[in-house]
């Protein structure tokens, strides 16, 4: 799954979780899947950031993602 697919899946999970119709065990599973996807996305962004720093020789500000995939400012 590429970055865009992971971000889309995070959006889907968030919509399902906010819908209020999930049973507790499904909600917990969705939360765990979402956390894993956020971690994977952050790792990909870190790798991209390192590549940019190597190419440009300049530092790039790290901007973490929230659990729902949004940029935290």
C-alpha angles and dihedrals in degrees: 000000000000127000095267092050091050091050091049091049089051089054090050092049092049092051091049092048094047091048090079095220101101122108116238097257091049089048091052091048091050091049092051092048090050093050090051091050092049090051091049092048091049090051091051091049090049090053091049090048091053091050091051091048091051093049097043100030088226132110120252120213113247113232113185125215123237121231090269093053097255121134112256111223 
